[in-house]
Amino acid sequence: MQLAIGLIIFITTFYLIITEKVPGPIATLLGGLSMALVGIIDEHEALHAIGSRLEIILLLVGMMIIVHFISETGVFQYLAVKVAQLVKGEPFPLLVLLAVITAVCSAFLDNVTTILLMAPVSILLANQLKVDPFVYIMTLIMSANIGGLATLIGDPTQLIIGAEGKIGFNDFLMNTAPIAIISLIMMIVTVYFMYGRKMTVSRDLKARVMELDASRSLKNIRLLQESATIFALVIFGFLMNNFIDKGLAIMALSGAVVLILITKREPIEVFKHVEWDTLFFFMGLFMLIQGIEATGIVDLVGDQVLELADGHLHIAASMILWVSAIFTSVIGNVANAAMVSKIIHHMTPTFLNEDTMSLWWALSMGSLLGGNITILASATNVVAINSANKAGCKITFGKFMKFGIVIAVQTLVVANIYLWVKYF
């Protein structure tokens, strides 16, 4: 009975999220609290589910504040215009450079914020050149998800995996950044053969782009200098954490507090820009997954994967990769990472004499690369599509999937090969 009730709560929660009948944060909170109210977990377990992952919540708060300060400067828009002028208005080289900038920014900043800032600029540039903005938007979405794979802070999904797997910032750089770079190159090549060869622009339209004044995008040079310095110090702290051992959340929050102090901002004004809906989404999700784990579903799925893998770690890693990608396309990469992390914990004792880190890298790659399959697979996708729709570029679920699944399948196949070559 407990198993059946837990499944009903879980499925209902994601039905509400997918259909948008209830806002995501409210849906996960309802789901998580329902697990406690029906007795699947008690209050202590519900609070422990949040408390044990408090580093994720606080790290997100710190980075959200720092990124808000950076976004106020207009540096993203400045870079986009400068890139357009660097390639002299050539549409495909412009697309390539925008994709690279988006991927790099997504690796070190909140990728939702990155796409929120880059998407309108890319639409503006596409319209200036009179090329289909659909290709620009979709390429930037894919780039953001791929870039998020490169580091621990590139996507909330990575934070969950890092916390569950006890994986450090530098470990992600060494293990997932290479496949992120390979995937980005593959995506660009694919987009070229699908769309790039047909992109042609008249000289008059190129001239209009060259006339844009990039400097007008920069709103506050002093703030840019201050926020860029603090951000660089925080990233340096992340890189050196193995030696100084202060904790990522402490360093991110310290950077945020210092920025508030030196800019003399009122805390209440700064805290308005913290994405509280995202934080409460995570809190509800953590309770929901704790409830699902208590029903025994996680153990059942883990046992099934182990049975199919038949004791072979490389097969188990491949299954985690593809199962994660499929789950991600339906329930989103954050929920997938939280749930499959539990499955990995259940599977790990079976491979006592083997290095099971490959399972965590498989989860990371499956979650982020699988995030390109559907609109629902990543918050980045939803934000970008909404931005595109407001700008008059309507992208349907089917149109997104037709573009995204090609990129996702190619990159997942290469990721699977990468897993086998690097770890087995």
GULOLUM-701899 format. One record per residue (C-alpha): z, y, x; residue in one letter; residue number from 1. Coordinates in Angstrom, 1 decimal. Each point is the difference from the previous one (the first is absolute). Last residue first. Example, Ala and Ser with C-alpha at 12.3 -4.5 7.8 and 13.67 -1.06 7.14 Angstrom:
<recs>
REC     zz     yy     xx aa   i
REC    7.1   -1.1   13.7  S   2
REC    0.7   -3.4   -1.4  A   1
</recs>
This chain:
<recs>
REC     zz     yy     xx aa   i
REC  -18.5    0.7   37.2  F 424
REC    1.2    3.6   -0.1  Y 423
REC   -2.8    2.2    1.1  K 422
REC   -3.1   -2.1   -0.8  V 421
REC    1.3   -1.4   -3.3  W 420
REC    1.3    3.4   -1.3  L 419
REC   -3.1    1.8    1.2  Y 418
REC   -2.2   -2.5   -1.9  I 417
REC    2.0    0.6   -3.2  N 416
REC   -0.2    3.8    0.6  A 415
REC   -3.8   -0.3    0.3  V 414
REC   -0.2   -1.8   -3.3  V 413
REC    2.4    2.6   -1.5  L 412
REC   -2.2    2.8    1.3  T 411
REC   -3.2   -1.4   -1.6  Q 410
REC    1.7   -0.9   -3.3  V 409
REC    1.6    3.4   -0.3  A 408
REC   -3.1    2.0    0.8  I 407
REC   -2.1   -1.8   -2.6  V 406
REC    2.9    0.0   -2.5  I 405
REC    0.3    3.7    0.2  G 404
REC   -3.5    1.1   -1.1  F 403
REC   -0.3   -2.3   -3.0  K 402
REC    3.7    0.5   -0.7  M 401
REC   -0.3    3.7   -0.2  F 400
REC   -3.0   -0.1   -2.3  K 399
REC    1.8   -2.5   -2.2  G 398
REC    3.2    2.0   -0.4  F 397
REC   -2.1    3.2   -0.7  T 396
REC   -0.5    2.9    2.3  I 395
REC   -0.9    3.3   -1.7  K 394
REC   -0.7    2.8    2.5  C 393
REC    0.6    3.2   -2.0  G 392
REC    2.6    1.5    2.3  A 391
REC    2.8   -1.1   -2.3  K 390
REC   -1.4   -3.6    0.2  N 389
REC    0.0    0.2    3.8  A 388
REC    3.6    1.0    0.2  S 387
REC    1.0   -2.7   -2.5  N 386
REC   -2.0   -2.5    2.1  I 385
REC    1.7    1.1    3.2  A 384
REC    3.6   -0.2   -1.5  V 383
REC   -0.7   -3.5   -1.4  V 382
REC   -1.5   -1.3    3.2  N 381
REC    2.8    1.3    2.1  T 380
REC    2.6   -1.7   -2.3  A 379
REC   -1.6   -3.3    1.0  S 378
REC   -1.4   -3.1   -1.6  A 377
REC   -0.4    1.5   -3.5  L 376
REC   -3.4    1.5    0.9  I 375
REC   -1.3   -3.4    1.1  T 374
REC   -1.0   -1.8    3.2  I 373
REC    0.9    2.5    2.6  N 372
REC    3.7   -0.8    0.0  G 371
REC   -0.9   -3.5    1.2  G 370
REC   -0.4    1.5    3.4  L 369
REC    3.5    1.4   -0.1  L 368
REC    1.8   -2.9   -1.6  S 367
REC   -1.9   -2.8    1.7  G 366
REC    0.3    1.6    3.4  M 365
REC    3.8    0.5   -0.3  S 364
REC    0.6   -3.4   -1.5  L 363
REC   -2.0   -1.6    2.8  A 362
REC    1.9    2.0    2.6  W 361
REC    3.2   -1.3   -1.6  W 360
REC   -1.2   -3.6    0.0  L 359
REC   -1.1    0.3    3.7  S 358
REC    3.6    0.9    0.9  M 357
REC    0.8   -3.7   -0.7  T 356
REC    0.2   -1.0    3.7  D 355
REC    0.4   -3.8   -0.1  E 354
REC    2.9   -2.4    0.6  N 353
REC    1.7    0.6   -3.3  L 352
REC   -3.1    0.0   -2.1  F 351
REC    1.5   -1.3   -3.3  T 350
REC    2.8    2.6    0.3  P 349
REC   -2.6    2.8   -0.5  T 348
REC   -1.3   -1.0   -3.4  M 347
REC    2.8    1.5   -2.1  H 346
REC    0.1    3.2    2.0  H 345
REC   -3.8    0.1   -0.4  I 344
REC    0.3   -0.3   -3.8  I 343
REC    2.5    2.8   -0.1  K 342
REC   -2.4    2.3    1.9  S 341
REC   -2.7   -1.1   -2.5  V 340
REC    2.0    1.9   -2.8  M 339
REC    0.6    3.3    1.8  A 338
REC   -3.4    0.1    1.6  A 337
REC   -1.7   -0.8   -3.4  N 336
REC    1.9    2.7   -1.8  A 335
REC   -1.1    2.6    2.6  V 334
REC   -3.6   -1.3    0.2  N 333
REC   -0.7    0.3   -3.7  G 332
REC    0.6   -2.4   -2.9  I 331
REC   -3.6   -1.2   -0.6  V 330
REC   -2.0    0.6    3.2  S 329
REC    3.1   -0.5    2.1  T 328
REC    0.5   -3.5   -1.4  F 327
REC   -3.5   -0.9    1.2  I 326
REC    0.4    1.6    3.4  A 325
REC    3.4   -1.6    0.4  S 324
REC   -1.3   -3.4   -0.9  V 323
REC   -2.8    0.4    2.5  W 322
REC    2.2    1.0    3.0  L 321
REC    2.9   -2.3   -0.9  I 320
REC   -2.5   -2.9   -0.3  M 319
REC   -1.4    0.8    3.4  S 318
REC    3.5    0.1    1.5  A 317
REC    0.8   -3.4   -1.6  A 316
REC   -3.2   -1.5    1.5  I 315
REC    0.9    1.3    3.4  H 314
REC    3.6   -1.4   -0.3  L 313
REC   -1.2   -3.5   -0.8  H 312
REC    2.8   -2.1   -1.6  G 311
REC   -2.1   -1.2   -2.9  D 310
REC   -1.3    3.5   -0.8  A 309
REC   -0.4   -1.0   -3.7  L 308
REC    3.6   -1.3   -0.1  E 307
REC    1.3    3.1    1.7  L 306
REC   -1.9    2.3   -2.4  V 305
REC    1.5   -2.0   -3.0  Q 304
REC    3.5    0.1    1.5  D 303
REC   -0.3    3.8    0.4  G 302
REC   -1.2    0.4   -3.6  V 301
REC    3.0   -2.1   -1.3  L 300
REC    2.4    1.8    2.2  D 299
REC   -1.2    3.4   -1.2  V 298
REC    0.3   -1.1   -3.6  I 297
REC    3.7   -1.0    0.5  G 296
REC    1.3    2.3   -2.8  T 295
REC    2.2    1.9    2.6  A 294
REC   -3.1    1.0    2.0  E 293
REC   -1.6    1.5   -3.2  I 292
REC    3.3    2.0   -0.5  G 291
REC    0.0    1.3    3.5  Q 290
REC   -3.7    0.9   -0.4  I 289
REC    0.9    2.1   -3.1  L 288
REC    3.0    1.7    1.8  M 287
REC   -2.3    1.0    2.9  F 286
REC   -2.7    1.2   -2.4  L 285
REC    2.4    2.2   -1.9  G 284
REC    1.1    1.7    3.2  M 283
REC   -3.6    0.2    1.3  F 282
REC   -1.2    1.8   -3.2  F 281
REC    3.1    2.2    0.3  F 280
REC   -1.2    1.2    3.4  L 279
REC   -3.6    0.4   -1.1  T 278
REC    1.0    2.1   -3.0  D 277
REC    2.2    2.1    2.3  W 276
REC   -3.0    1.1    2.0  E 275
REC    1.9    2.7    2.0  V 274
REC   -1.7    3.3   -0.7  H 273
REC    2.9    1.4   -2.1  K 272
REC    2.3   -0.9    2.9  F 271
REC   -1.5    2.9    2.0  V 270
REC    0.8    2.6   -2.7  E 269
REC    3.5   -1.3   -0.5  I 268
REC    0.6    0.0    3.8  P 267
REC   -0.8    3.8    0.2  E 266
REC   -2.3    0.6    2.9  R 265
REC    1.1    1.6    3.3  K 264
REC   -3.1   -1.3    1.8  T 263
REC    2.2   -1.0    3.0  I 262
REC    2.6   -1.7   -2.3  L 261
REC   -2.4   -1.8   -2.3  I 260
REC   -1.9   -1.3    3.0  L 259
REC    3.2   -1.2    1.7  V 258
REC    0.9   -1.9   -3.2  V 257
REC   -3.3   -1.7   -0.2  A 256
REC    0.0   -1.0    3.7  G 255
REC    3.5   -1.4   -0.4  S 254
REC   -1.0   -1.9   -3.1  L 253
REC   -2.9   -1.6    1.8  A 252
REC    2.1   -0.9    3.1  M 251
REC    2.9   -1.5   -2.1  I 250
REC   -2.5   -2.0   -2.1  A 249
REC   -1.7   -1.4    3.0  L 248
REC    3.2   -1.3    1.6  G 247
REC    1.9    1.3    3.1  K 246
REC   -0.9   -2.8    2.3  D 245
REC   -0.7    2.1    3.1  I 244
REC   -2.1   -2.7    1.8  F 243
REC   -1.8   -1.8   -2.9  N 242
REC   -0.1    3.3   -1.8  N 241
REC   -2.3    1.6    2.6  M 240
REC   -3.1   -0.1   -2.1  L 239
REC    1.8    1.1   -3.1  F 238
REC    1.6    2.9    2.0  G 237
REC   -3.4    1.1    1.2  F 236
REC   -1.1    0.0   -3.7  I 235
REC    3.0    2.2   -0.8  V 234
REC   -0.7    2.3    3.0  L 233
REC   -3.6    0.4   -1.1  A 232
REC    1.0    0.8   -3.6  F 231
REC    2.5    2.6    1.3  I 230
REC   -2.7    1.7    2.1  T 229
REC   -2.7   -0.2   -2.7  A 228
REC    2.5    1.5   -2.5  S 227
REC    0.9    3.0    2.2  E 226
REC   -3.6    0.7    1.1  Q 225
REC   -1.4   -0.3   -3.5  L 224
REC    2.8    2.1   -1.4  L 223
REC   -1.0    2.7    2.5  R 222
REC   -3.7   -0.2   -0.8  I 221
REC    0.6    0.4   -3.8  N 220
REC   -2.9   -0.1   -2.4  K 219
REC   -2.8   -1.7    1.9  L 218
REC   -2.9   -0.5   -2.4  S 217
REC   -1.5    3.4    0.7  R 216
REC   -0.5   -1.1    3.6  S 215
REC   -2.7   -2.5   -1.1  A 214
REC   -2.4    2.8   -1.1  D 213
REC   -2.9   -1.8   -1.6  L 212
REC   -3.4    1.2    1.3  E 211
REC   -0.9   -3.3    1.7  M 210
REC    0.4   -1.7   -3.4  V 209
REC   -2.5    2.3   -1.5  R 208
REC   -2.5   -0.6    2.8  A 207
REC    0.1   -3.7   -0.6  K 206
REC   -1.0    0.7   -3.6  L 205
REC   -3.0    2.1    1.2  D 204
REC   -1.1   -2.6    2.5  R 203
REC   -0.4   -2.6   -2.7  S 202
REC    2.2   -3.1   -0.2  V 201
REC   -0.8   -3.7    0.2  T 200
REC    2.4   -2.9   -0.6  M 199
REC   -2.0   -3.2   -0.7  K 198
REC    0.8   -1.7    3.2  R 197
REC    3.7    0.6   -0.7  G 196
REC    0.3   -1.8   -3.3  Y 195
REC    0.3   -3.8    0.3  M 194
REC   -1.0   -0.4    3.7  F 193
REC    2.2    2.9    1.1  Y 192
REC    2.9   -1.0   -2.3  V 191
REC    0.0   -3.4    1.7  T 190
REC    0.0    1.5    3.5  V 189
REC    2.9    2.3   -1.0  I 188
REC    2.0   -2.8   -1.5  M 187
REC   -0.5   -2.2    3.1  M 186
REC    1.2    2.8    2.2  I 185
REC    3.1    0.6   -2.1  L 184
REC    0.7   -3.7   -0.1  S 183
REC   -0.1   -0.3    3.8  I 182
REC    2.3    3.0    0.4  I 181
REC    2.4   -1.4   -2.6  A 180
REC   -0.2   -3.4    1.7  I 179
REC    1.1    1.6    3.3  P 178
REC    2.8    2.0   -1.7  A 177
REC    1.6   -3.1   -1.6  T 176
REC    1.6   -1.7    3.0  N 175
REC    0.8    2.4    2.8  M 174
REC    0.6    3.1   -2.2  L 173
REC    2.0   -2.1   -2.5  F 172
REC    2.2   -1.3    2.8  D 171
REC    0.4    3.6    1.3  N 170
REC    1.6    1.1   -3.3  F 169
REC    2.5   -2.9   -0.2  G 168
REC    0.0   -3.2   -2.1  I 167
REC    3.2   -1.4   -1.6  K 166
REC   -2.2   -2.1   -2.3  G 165
REC    1.5    1.4   -3.2  E 164
REC    0.3    3.5    1.2  A 163
REC   -3.4    0.1    1.7  G 162
REC   -1.7   -1.6   -3.0  I 161
REC    1.6    2.5   -2.3  I 160
REC   -0.9    2.9    2.2  L 159
REC   -3.6   -1.3    0.3  Q 158
REC   -0.4    0.0   -3.8  T 157
REC    1.2    3.6    0.0  P 156
REC   -3.2    0.8    2.0  D 155
REC   -0.8    1.3    3.5  G 154
REC    3.6    0.1    1.1  I 153
REC    0.1   -3.4    1.7  L 152
REC   -3.4    0.7    1.6  T 151
REC   -3.7   -1.0   -0.1  A 150
REC   -0.3   -1.4   -3.6  L 149
REC    0.2    3.4   -1.5  G 148
REC   -3.3    0.8    1.7  G 147
REC   -1.7   -2.7   -2.0  I 146
REC    1.4    1.3   -3.3  N 145
REC   -0.9    3.6    0.9  A 144
REC   -3.5   -1.0    1.2  S 143
REC   -0.7   -2.0   -3.2  M 142
REC    1.0    3.1   -2.0  I 141
REC   -2.1    2.3    2.3  L 140
REC   -3.1   -2.2   -0.4  T 139
REC    0.5   -0.1   -3.8  M 138
REC    0.2    3.8   -0.2  I 137
REC   -3.0    0.6    2.2  Y 136
REC   -2.2   -2.5   -1.7  V 135
REC    0.9    1.3   -3.4  F 134
REC   -0.7    3.6    1.1  P 133
REC   -3.8   -0.7   -0.4  D 132
REC   -1.8    2.4    2.3  V 131
REC   -0.8    3.7   -0.9  K 130
REC    1.1    1.3    3.5  L 129
REC    2.4    2.5   -1.5  Q 128
REC    1.0   -2.7   -2.6  N 127
REC    0.8   -2.4    2.7  A 126
REC    2.1    2.6    1.9  L 125
REC    2.0    0.9   -3.2  L 124
REC    0.5   -3.7   -0.8  I 123
REC    1.3   -0.6    3.6  S 122
REC    2.3    3.0   -0.3  V 121
REC    1.4   -1.3   -3.3  P 120
REC    0.6   -3.5    1.5  A 119
REC    1.6    1.2    3.2  M 118
REC    3.2    1.5   -1.3  L 117
REC    0.9   -2.7   -2.6  L 116
REC   -1.3   -2.6    2.5  I 115
REC    2.5    1.1    2.6  T 114
REC    2.8    0.4   -2.4  T 113
REC   -0.5   -3.6   -1.2  V 112
REC   -0.3   -1.1    3.6  N 111
REC    3.4    1.3    0.9  D 110
REC   -0.5    1.0    3.7  L 109
REC   -0.5   -1.9    3.2  F 108
REC   -2.5   -2.7   -0.8  A 107
REC   -1.4    2.0   -2.9  S 106
REC   -0.8    2.9    2.2  C 105
REC   -2.0   -2.3    2.3  V 104
REC   -1.9   -1.7   -2.8  A 103
REC   -0.8    3.4   -1.8  T 102
REC   -1.2    1.5    3.3  I 101
REC   -2.2   -3.1    0.6  V 100
REC   -1.4    0.1   -3.5  A  99
REC   -0.8    3.7    0.2  L  98
REC   -1.7   -0.6    3.3  L  97
REC   -2.2   -2.8   -1.4  V  96
REC   -0.8    2.0   -3.2  L  95
REC   -1.1    3.0    2.1  L  94
REC   -2.2   -2.3    2.1  P  93
REC   -1.5   -1.2   -3.3  F  92
REC   -0.7    3.4   -1.6  P  91
REC   -1.3    2.1    3.0  E  90
REC    1.5    3.4   -0.6  G  89
REC   -0.1    1.1    3.6  K  88
REC    2.1   -2.9    1.2  V  87
REC    2.7    2.3    1.4  L  86
REC   -0.4    2.3   -3.0  Q  85
REC    1.1   -2.8   -2.4  A  84
REC    2.8   -0.9    2.4  V  83
REC    1.2    3.6    0.0  K  82
REC    0.0    0.1   -3.8  V  81
REC    2.1   -3.2   -0.2  A  80
REC    2.4    1.1    2.8  L  79
REC    0.7    3.3   -1.8  Y  78
REC    0.6   -1.8   -3.3  Q  77
REC    2.5   -2.3    1.7  F  76
REC    1.7    2.9    1.8  V  75
REC    0.8    1.9   -3.2  G  74
REC    3.4    0.9    1.3  T  73
REC    1.8   -1.1   -3.2  E  72
REC   -1.0   -3.6    0.8  S  71
REC    2.0    0.0    3.2  I  70
REC    3.2    1.1   -1.8  F  69
REC   -0.5   -2.7   -2.7  H  68
REC   -0.6   -2.6    2.7  V  67
REC    3.4    0.7    1.5  I  66
REC    1.7   -0.2   -3.4  I  65
REC   -1.7   -3.2   -1.0  M  64
REC    0.8   -1.5    3.5  M  63
REC    3.7    0.5   -0.4  G  62
REC    0.1   -1.3   -3.6  V  61
REC   -2.1   -3.0    0.9  L  60
REC    2.3   -0.9    2.9  L  59
REC    3.0    0.4   -2.4  L  58
REC   -1.5   -2.5   -2.5  I  57
REC   -1.1   -2.5    2.6  I  56
REC    3.4    0.1    1.8  E  55
REC    1.7   -0.6   -3.4  L  54
REC   -1.5   -3.5   -0.1  R  53
REC    3.3   -1.9   -0.1  S  52
REC    1.4    2.6   -2.3  G  51
REC   -2.7   -0.5   -2.7  I  50
REC    0.3   -3.8   -0.3  A  49
REC    3.7    0.3    0.6  H  48
REC    0.3    2.2   -3.2  L  47
REC   -1.7   -2.7   -2.1  A  46
REC    2.0   -2.8    1.7  E  45
REC    3.3    1.8   -0.7  H  44
REC   -1.0    0.8   -3.5  E  43
REC   -0.7   -3.6   -0.9  D  42
REC   -3.4   -1.9    0.2  I  41
REC   -1.6   -2.2   -2.6  I  40
REC    2.6    1.3   -2.5  G  39
REC   -2.2    1.4   -2.8  V  38
REC    1.1    3.6    0.9  L  37
REC   -0.5   -0.5    3.8  A  36
REC   -3.7   -1.2   -0.3  M  35
REC   -0.5    2.7   -2.7  S  34
REC    1.1    2.6    2.6  L  33
REC   -2.7   -1.1    2.3  G  32
REC   -2.7   -0.1   -2.6  G  31
REC    1.0    3.3   -1.6  L  30
REC    0.2    1.6    3.4  L  29
REC   -3.4   -1.4    0.9  T  28
REC   -1.5    1.4   -3.3  A  27
REC    1.7    3.4    0.4  I  26
REC   -1.3    0.4    3.5  P  25
REC   -3.6   -1.0   -1.1  G  24
REC   -0.2    2.3   -3.0  P  23
REC   -0.2   -2.0   -3.3  V  22
REC   -3.2   -0.9   -1.9  K  21
REC   -1.8    0.3    3.3  E  20
REC   -1.9   -3.3   -0.8  T  19
REC    0.6   -1.3    3.5  I  18
REC    3.6    1.2    0.2  I  17
REC    1.0   -1.2   -3.5  L  16
REC   -1.7   -3.4    0.6  Y  15
REC    1.8    0.0    3.4  F  14
REC    3.4    0.2   -1.7  T  13
REC   -0.9   -2.5   -2.8  T  12
REC   -1.0   -2.6    2.6  I  11
REC    3.3    0.4    1.9  F  10
REC    2.1    0.0   -3.1  I   9
REC   -1.7   -3.0   -1.5  I   8
REC    0.2   -1.8    3.3  L   7
REC    3.8    0.6    0.3  G   6
REC    0.4   -1.2   -3.6  I   5
REC   -1.8   -3.2    0.7  A   4
REC    1.9   -0.7    3.2  L   3
REC    3.3    0.7   -1.7  Q   2
REC   -0.9   -2.4   -2.8  M   1
</recs>
